[in-house]
């Protein structure tokens, strides 16, 4: 039986600092849960909500939304923790969420620091990119028990609709690069060295645009979704160390 991923807010009485997390395109809060729990255990409050259209079980819902919707979701998420009294706030995003976290640093100067994991500062759109969207869509459909014939019929419609959103994400990437000079908060950039969804120069190139040198961590043999793949323990340790020093 399909269970839609839910927003989460992990906190405890000792937490005085908050991390707002953003998942990736076609992903959900599930991709951020392990990292969030690891930070909660170290006395950070962590909030993550699904971007509009995501996590519903119907991938077509994603295609009805746009970058403006997701940027507003990010603003609302930061407001969510601020309304609960957290003044020291960090943003942390995966893939598209990493771009959005970076945008938030430029837009909100009172966000203390930011973490971008597998962020596509240089877009590397290949057929694999579309295949991944279809792969995640089909996981959702199979979890709901749809017949394979129905799933295959959906594939073509989804594949035809995705390119418009990829254009929007590419435009966001370009705009984030243009705003890099406005970002003076400390940043951690994390990238897997076996990430076939990214241009491998993505993190280093973006770092060269920033007025303050960021921390860059590479993960050998690790793919795109660092929060859940074989590198997740190393990532969790690096994120904790970075936040302890900068938040």
N, C-alpha and C positions, 0 to 999 in steps of 0.2 A: 504493500500500500504506500502510495506517495505521500510524503510529509514535506510540506513546503518549509524551506529554511526560514527561520525567524530572526528578527532583529534581536540583539542582545546588549545588555548593559551589565558588565561585571564590575563589582566594586566591593569594598569592605571598609570597616571602620577606620583602618589605618591609611586608606588612600586619600591623599591630598592633591594628587596630580592626575590628569586624565589624558588618555590617548584616544583620538577619534580615528577609526579605521574605515578604509574604503576598499571594497573588493574589485575584481577585474570585470572586464566586459564578458557577458554571458555567464559570469560566476555568481556567487552569492556569499552571504555571511559565513557559510560553512567553510570557505577557503581561509577565513581569518580567525577561526575559533581557537585553534591550537596556540597560535601566537598570542592571542588575547588572554587565554587562560594562563599562559606562562608569565605574562606581565601582571595579571591579577595576583598571582602567588607572590609577586615581589612588591605588592602594595601600590600598584597603579590601578586606577579605574579605567575601564575600556568600554567604548561604545561603538557599535557597528550596526548599520541598518542596510537593507537591500536597496540598491538604486531602483528608481521607478522602472517598472516592467520586468524586473529581475525576480527570480525566486518564486514565480507564480505556478510553475509547472507547464506553462504554455510559452515556448520560446518566441512565438509571434508577438507577445506582449512587449518584448524588448524592442522590437522593430517599430513600435508605435511611439517610442520616446526619443529624446535627442539630448545632445550635450547640455543645452540650457537646463533641461529637467534635472540632469545629474549634478550639475554645478549647484543648483538650488538645493538639492538633497544634501550636498556637502555642507552648505551654509547652515541648513537646518540642523545637521548633526552636530556641528560646532556649537550652535545655540543651545542644543539639548544639554550638553555637559556644562556650559556656562550657566544655564538656568538652574543647575543643581549645585552651584557654588564653586565650581572648579575654575580657578583663575590661571593656573599654569597648565597649558594645553599644548599637546603635540598632535600632528596629523601623520598618518601612516597609511600608504596605499599600495596595492598590488596591481601592476600592469596599468590598465586605464585608471585605476584608482591611484596609482603613483603619479600619473599626470595631473589628476585632480588635486591630490595632496600638494603638489608643487604649485599649482595655480592658487590654491588657498594661502600658501605662504606669501605669494606676491600680493594677494588681495587683502589679507588680514595681518597687519604687521604685529598684532599682539599675540598671534600664535607663536609659541616660543621656538619650536623646532619641527623638522619634518623628516620623514623616512619614505623613500621611493624604492619599491621592490620591483624589479623587472619592468621598469617604466619605459615605454617606447618613445624616447625623445627623438630617435631617428626611426621612423616607421619602416618596417621591412615586410610589406604585404606580398605574400605569395599565395599560391593555391592552398598551402598548408593552413594559412590563417582561416580561410573559409571552411576547410575540413574540420578545424577545431570547433568552430561554431556549430557545425552540423553534428559533430561528435557529442558535444554537451547537450544539444537539443534532443538527440536520440536517447541519451541517458535518461533525460527527464521523461520522454515518452514511454520508454520501456519500464521505468519505475511505476508508471500509471497503468501498465498492462496493455498498451495499444498493440494491435496486430502489426506484424512486420510490413505487411502490404500497405497499411495506413502510414507507417513511419516513412517508408520509401516514397510514397506519394507526397509527403510533406517536404522531403529533402529539396526538391527542385524549387518549390515556392520560396523556401527559406534562403536558398543559395542566390536566388535572383534579387531578394530584398536586402541582403547584407551589404552590398557595395556602397549604398548611400550612407549608411552609418560609418563605414570605414573611411569614407571621405570626410565625415564630420570629425572623427577621431584624429585623422591626419591633420586637419585644420587646427584642432586643439593642440596637437603636438607642436605645430609651427608657432602658434601663439604663446605657448609655454616657453619655448626657446627664446622668443622675442622679449619675454618678461623676466628672463633669468637675471638681468642686471638689477632688478628691483628686489631681489631676494638676499637679505643679509642675515637671515637666521641660519644656524648650523643645520647641515643636511647629511643624512646617510643615504648613499646610493648603493643598492645591492643588486648584483646581476650574476646569473649562472653562466658558466663558460660553455655549456652545451645547450644554450637557449636558442632553439631554431625559430622562435617567434620574434626575435629581436635582431637588429643590427648589432654586432658585438662591440662596436665602438660607441654605442648609445650613451652609456654612463660617462665615459671619459670625455666624450665630445661636449655633453651638457655641462660637465664640471668645468670645462675651460671657459664657459660663458659666465659663470658665477663670480661675483665680486669677492666672496670668501671661499677658500678651498674646502670642499666637502670631504667627508670620509667616504671612501669607496671600498666595498668588500666584494670580492669575486668568490664564486663557489665552483671549484673544478668538477666537471662531469655532471653538473646539475642543470636541469631544464628550467622551464619558464615559471612554474608555480612553486616557488621556493618555500612558501608557507606550509606546504603539505608534502613535498617530495623528500628525497633522501637528505637534503641539506637543511631540513627545517630545524633540527636541534642546533646546528651551528648558527643559523640565522637568528634563532631566539636568543642565543647567548650574545651575539653581536648587537642586536637591537637593545637588549637590556643594558649592556655596557654603554652604548651610545646615549640612551635616555638618562642613565644615572649621571653621566657627565654633562648633559646639555639641557635637562628639563628640571 
